[in-house]
Amino acid sequence: MLCQWRAATERMAYERRLGNKPAFGEVFTAAKLEQLVAKDLHKEAVLRQVYAVEITEEMLAAEVARINRSSQAPDALTALKAVLGGSDQAFAFTVAKPIVVERLLRQQFYLDNTLHTTERNAVKAARQHLLSGDSVDGLQESVWQMGERPEEASAPQAATTATRAKANSAIYSNDATAQVAQVLTPSGQSDDSPRVLYFADLPAELQQVLQIELNQTGAVSSIIETPAGYLIYVARAISADSLTIATLTIPRRSYEEWLSQQSISTL
């Protein structure tokens, strides 16, 4: 049944795509659909066997309620339920369950410090070098203009992702969901020159951390943890108008790579 339900949802999404395209069966073969279902089942098995987390009916009911409540395309949602024959079970297992499994598995992966020992040790060692005044490879310099962005100044191109940013130091501890922007190099500016952005564009939580910790030239921030990796900021120059900082980024271990290495039976 899972493959039949998956085929119905994929067909609906595929038929809504614009432009010329091959027939649905040419793209989503039986083998392809089985592969997609097997991938979902594998994630659920990893969550259950590695982290002892079972997906309950209550979890699925809560996710279905969230989808119903927050959907910005109610007509498409109604159509999706229709292609599943109006079955609550089909919708819960085909749509809601993969979302819940993915969310919980990623959460467990990010919180599992045993998986990120190498990266955590590397960022801790790098911070100690920076605190000692030593140089560290990989620092990237940026200039943050203080104050609000002027209306005539266009916002920088950015990819913004909801993350959990965690910072700890002897004087400050913060654990909050933040919007971490990956600001691109402004047009016409070389990759070797400092990137210019506005401090007010940073997440409020991150602003609070940096205002406290980067209070003098040479100051080194605590380690900022996000699902993508670990960040350290160093104050290079401080004035009333701008803050020049150097950022060290150490990526976490890849979630996708780790998942592919989990040889766990789905039975």
Backbone torsions as a table, in degrees:
resi	resn	phi	psi	omega
1	MET	NA	-35.0	-178.3
2	LEU	-59.9	-41.0	179.4
3	CYS	-67.5	-38.2	178.2
4	GLN	-65.3	-44.0	178.3
5	TRP	-63.8	-41.4	-179.9
6	ARG	-64.6	-39.9	178.9
7	ALA	-61.2	-40.2	-179.0
8	ALA	-65.2	-43.8	-178.5
9	THR	-70.7	-39.7	179.7
10	GLU	-67.4	-37.8	179.4
11	ARG	-64.0	-42.3	179.8
12	MET	-61.8	-46.6	-179.9
13	ALA	-64.1	-39.9	-177.8
14	TYR	-66.3	-41.5	-177.9
15	GLU	-69.4	-20.4	178.9
16	ARG	-84.6	-9.1	178.1
17	ARG	-73.0	137.9	-179.3
18	LEU	-85.5	162.7	176.0
19	GLY	90.9	172.5	178.4
20	ASN	-72.4	138.9	-179.4
21	LYS	-155.8	154.8	178.1
22	PRO	-64.4	168.1	176.1
23	ALA	-62.5	148.6	-177.1
24	PHE	-53.5	-44.6	-176.7
25	GLY	-64.4	-23.4	178.3
26	GLU	-74.6	-30.9	-179.3
27	VAL	-89.8	-48.4	-179.0
28	PHE	-104.6	79.7	176.5
29	THR	-72.3	168.9	177.7
30	ALA	-58.4	-39.8	-179.7
31	ALA	-65.6	-38.4	179.5
32	LYS	-65.3	-43.7	-179.9
33	LEU	-65.0	-41.1	176.7
34	GLU	-62.1	-37.1	179.2
35	GLN	-65.1	-41.9	179.7
36	LEU	-64.2	-42.9	178.6
37	VAL	-66.5	-41.7	179.5
38	ALA	-62.0	-36.0	178.8
39	LYS	-64.4	-42.8	177.8
40	ASP	-63.9	-43.8	180.0
41	LEU	-64.5	-35.0	178.8
42	HIS	-65.2	-43.1	178.5
43	LYS	-61.4	-42.2	179.6
44	GLU	-64.5	-38.8	179.1
45	ALA	-66.4	-39.9	177.7
46	VAL	-63.7	-43.8	179.2
47	LEU	-60.3	-40.6	-177.5
48	ARG	-74.7	-45.7	-172.4
49	GLN	-85.3	-31.6	-179.6
50	VAL	-87.0	-39.9	-174.3
51	TYR	-115.8	3.9	176.1
52	ALA	56.8	37.9	178.5
53	VAL	-110.0	119.1	177.9
54	GLU	-101.5	140.7	176.0
55	ILE	-83.0	119.5	-177.1
56	THR	-100.0	165.2	176.8
57	GLU	-62.3	-34.3	179.0
58	GLU	-64.3	-39.9	177.3
59	MET	-61.7	-44.6	-178.7
60	LEU	-66.7	-40.9	179.8
61	ALA	-62.9	-39.5	179.5
62	ALA	-66.1	-38.9	-179.7
63	GLU	-70.6	-40.5	176.7
64	VAL	-60.2	-43.0	178.8
65	ALA	-63.5	-38.7	178.5
66	ARG	-64.5	-44.6	179.7
67	ILE	-61.3	-46.2	-179.5
68	ASN	-62.3	-37.6	-175.6
69	ARG	-76.6	-36.4	-171.0
70	SER	-104.2	-2.4	-177.9
71	SER	-59.1	131.4	177.2
72	GLN	-96.6	3.2	177.8
73	ALA	-135.7	70.2	-175.5
74	PRO	-60.2	-32.6	179.0
75	ASP	-65.8	-42.6	178.3
76	ALA	-65.8	-37.5	178.7
77	LEU	-64.2	-41.8	177.5
78	THR	-63.1	-41.2	178.9
79	ALA	-65.4	-38.3	179.6
80	LEU	-63.1	-43.8	178.7
81	LYS	-64.8	-32.9	-179.5
82	ALA	-66.8	-42.1	-179.0
83	VAL	-68.7	-16.7	175.6
84	LEU	-93.4	14.2	175.9
85	GLY	73.5	17.6	-178.6
86	GLY	69.9	14.0	-178.1
87	SER	-80.7	120.5	176.5
88	ASP	-63.5	-37.1	179.8
89	GLN	-65.9	-42.8	179.9
90	ALA	-62.2	-43.7	179.6
91	PHE	-65.2	-43.3	-178.8
92	ALA	-63.6	-42.9	-175.5
93	PHE	-81.2	-29.9	-175.9
94	THR	-91.2	-35.2	-175.6
95	VAL	-105.8	-54.8	-173.4
96	ALA	-73.0	-43.9	-173.0
97	LYS	-61.7	-46.9	178.2
98	PRO	-58.7	-33.7	178.7
99	ILE	-66.4	-46.4	-179.5
100	VAL	-63.1	-45.1	-179.4
101	VAL	-61.3	-47.1	-178.6
102	GLU	-61.4	-44.1	-178.1
103	ARG	-63.5	-47.3	-177.8
104	LEU	-69.7	-37.9	-178.7
105	LEU	-67.4	-43.4	176.8
106	ARG	-62.5	-40.3	179.2
107	GLN	-60.8	-45.9	178.8
108	GLN	-63.9	-39.7	179.4
109	PHE	-62.1	-46.4	-177.8
110	TYR	-66.7	-32.8	-177.6
111	LEU	-85.9	-9.9	-177.6
112	ASP	-82.7	93.3	-176.1
113	ASN	-64.4	-22.2	179.6
114	THR	-66.2	-21.9	-178.9
115	LEU	-85.1	-15.2	-173.1
116	HIS	-121.0	23.8	-176.5
117	THR	-59.1	-45.0	-178.2
118	THR	-60.7	-47.4	-178.3
119	GLU	-67.4	-40.7	180.0
120	ARG	-64.8	-41.8	178.1
121	ASN	-64.4	-39.0	-179.6
122	ALA	-64.5	-43.1	-177.9
123	VAL	-72.3	-33.6	176.2
124	LYS	-65.5	-42.1	178.6
125	ALA	-65.2	-40.5	179.6
126	ALA	-63.5	-40.1	179.9
127	ARG	-65.3	-38.8	177.8
128	GLN	-63.1	-39.8	176.9
129	HIS	-62.4	-43.0	-179.3
130	LEU	-65.9	-40.1	178.3
131	LEU	-64.7	-28.1	179.3
132	SER	-85.3	-3.0	-179.8
133	GLY	86.9	8.9	179.9
134	ASP	-81.6	158.7	177.4
135	SER	-82.8	150.9	179.6
136	VAL	-134.8	132.8	178.5
137	ASP	-70.0	148.4	173.3
138	GLY	96.1	2.5	178.9
139	LEU	-71.8	137.4	178.6
140	GLN	-122.0	126.9	-173.6
141	GLU	-91.2	141.9	177.3
142	SER	-139.6	155.5	175.8
143	VAL	-118.3	121.2	177.6
144	TRP	-103.6	119.9	174.1
145	GLN	-76.8	132.9	-178.6
146	MET	-83.4	160.7	-178.8
147	GLY	86.5	175.8	-178.7
148	GLU	-73.0	149.7	176.3
149	ARG	-67.5	127.5	177.1
150	PRO	-60.1	149.0	-178.2
151	GLU	-60.7	-32.2	-177.6
152	GLU	-80.0	-11.5	-179.6
153	ALA	-88.9	120.9	-179.3
154	SER	-73.2	145.6	178.8
155	ALA	-68.8	146.4	179.1
156	PRO	-69.0	152.0	174.5
157	GLN	-66.3	135.2	-176.6
158	ALA	-152.0	149.5	170.0
159	ALA	-105.8	116.9	-173.1
160	THR	-110.6	129.6	-176.5
161	THR	-130.2	134.4	176.7
162	ALA	-70.2	125.3	-178.6
163	THR	-138.3	166.0	170.7
164	ARG	-101.5	113.5	-179.4
165	ALA	-100.7	127.7	-177.2
166	LYS	-127.2	129.5	178.8
167	ALA	-130.8	138.7	178.4
168	ASN	-136.9	135.0	172.4
169	SER	-150.5	178.3	-178.6
170	ALA	-66.0	-23.5	-174.7
171	ILE	-111.3	-8.6	-173.9
172	TYR	-153.1	141.3	175.1
173	SER	-138.0	130.4	-177.3
174	ASN	-140.9	132.8	176.8
175	ASP	-141.2	100.5	-174.3
176	ALA	-151.7	154.9	175.5
177	THR	-72.2	130.7	-177.1
178	ALA	-132.0	154.6	172.1
179	GLN	-95.4	105.9	-176.7
180	VAL	-95.5	114.5	-176.3
181	ALA	-93.5	129.4	174.6
182	GLN	-93.9	89.3	-172.7
183	VAL	-75.8	129.7	-179.7
184	LEU	-86.2	161.1	178.1
185	THR	-63.1	126.0	-179.3
186	PRO	-58.0	150.5	-179.9
187	SER	-58.4	135.1	177.5
188	GLY	83.8	2.6	-179.0
189	GLN	-111.0	133.0	-177.5
190	SER	-71.6	155.7	179.2
191	ASP	-65.2	-22.6	-177.3
192	ASP	-82.6	-17.6	-178.6
193	SER	-89.2	155.1	-179.3
194	PRO	-60.2	140.5	175.4
195	ARG	-77.2	141.9	-178.5
196	VAL	-112.8	126.8	176.8
197	LEU	-147.3	178.2	-178.2
198	TYR	-106.4	133.0	-178.6
199	PHE	-56.7	-35.1	-178.6
200	ALA	-66.3	-17.4	178.4
201	ASP	-76.3	-17.7	-178.9
202	LEU	-72.6	155.8	176.1
203	PRO	-56.1	143.9	-177.5
204	ALA	-57.8	-38.7	-179.7
205	GLU	-64.2	-40.4	-179.8
206	LEU	-70.1	-37.6	175.6
207	GLN	-57.6	-43.3	-178.1
208	GLN	-62.9	-43.1	178.5
209	VAL	-61.0	-49.8	-173.6
210	LEU	-71.4	-32.8	177.2
211	GLN	-63.2	-34.7	-179.9
212	ILE	-78.5	-43.3	-170.4
213	GLU	-89.7	-33.3	-179.2
214	LEU	-97.0	61.9	-174.3
215	ASN	-96.5	1.1	177.1
216	GLN	-157.5	156.9	-179.8
217	THR	-59.8	132.9	-179.3
218	GLY	91.6	-8.3	-179.8
219	ALA	-65.6	144.1	-178.6
220	VAL	-116.2	130.1	-179.1
221	SER	-74.0	166.7	169.0
222	SER	-70.9	175.0	-179.9
223	ILE	-79.6	123.1	178.2
224	ILE	-95.5	120.5	-178.8
225	GLU	-100.9	132.4	172.3
226	THR	-133.9	164.0	176.7
227	PRO	-55.9	-27.6	-178.2
228	ALA	-79.9	-27.7	-177.2
229	GLY	165.9	-156.5	-175.2
230	TYR	-122.1	138.4	-178.2
231	LEU	-123.6	143.0	171.1
232	ILE	-131.9	134.7	178.5
233	TYR	-113.0	141.2	177.5
234	VAL	-125.7	128.4	179.0
235	ALA	-77.8	119.4	179.3
236	ARG	-93.9	-41.0	-179.7
237	ALA	-155.3	139.4	-177.9
238	ILE	-128.2	131.0	174.1
239	SER	-142.5	176.3	179.4
240	ALA	-66.8	-24.0	-174.9
241	ASP	-100.8	-22.5	-174.2
242	SER	-153.0	161.9	175.3
243	LEU	-132.6	116.8	177.8
244	THR	-97.1	125.1	-177.2
245	ILE	-131.1	159.1	171.6
246	ALA	-116.8	135.2	-176.3
247	THR	-116.2	132.7	172.6
248	LEU	-109.2	127.3	179.9
249	THR	-119.4	125.6	175.4
250	ILE	-121.0	111.4	-177.0
251	PRO	-65.5	150.6	172.1
252	ARG	-74.2	169.0	171.2
253	ARG	-61.9	142.6	-176.7
254	SER	-67.8	126.6	177.0
255	TYR	-62.7	-45.2	-178.2
256	GLU	-63.1	-41.1	179.3
257	GLU	-65.0	-45.1	178.9
258	TRP	-59.7	-45.3	-178.1
259	LEU	-61.6	-40.5	-178.9
260	SER	-66.1	-19.6	-178.7
261	GLN	-89.2	-5.2	-178.3
262	GLN	-86.2	101.1	179.5
263	SER	-89.7	88.0	-174.5
264	ILE	-128.1	135.7	179.5
265	SER	-71.6	141.9	178.6
266	THR	-91.6	1.6	-179.4
267	LEU	-78.0	NA	NA
